[in-house]
Amino acid sequence: MDWDNFMAEIEADIGTFSKEVPETVKGFGIMGKAAKTNGALSEKTKEIMALGIAIATRCDSCIGFHVRSLVRLGITREELCEALAMATYMGGGPSYAYSAKALKAFDVFSGQG
């Protein structure tokens, strides 16, 4: 998968859809901002949780968004791989394959691949 092109395409698609449902998008944005605010859990921890859910639900675009956020938040490859090991453990074979996709996305977005 070409992660850069895939994400550009999905962002364009989301932009088109967002124009059709601006109030929904506004509400989703408010909810996301509130959910990601540092509190008892850091934003990084919350993004790791979101990535695990993205892997479990097999959502390629979600994997892309959350891996990019984790790169921005400074996750190391080692931290990511430990999180992916847990996602694989909890989700079995399908999560194994999607964890591999997430690692590839990390390598692309972090400039390591």
Secondary structure, 3 states (H helix, E strand, C coil): CCHHHHHHHHHHHHHHHHHHCHHHHHHHHHHHHHHHCCCCCCHHHHHHHHHHHHHHCCCHHHHHHHHHHHHHCCCCHHHHHHHHHHHHHHHHHHHHHHHHHHHHHHHHHHCCC
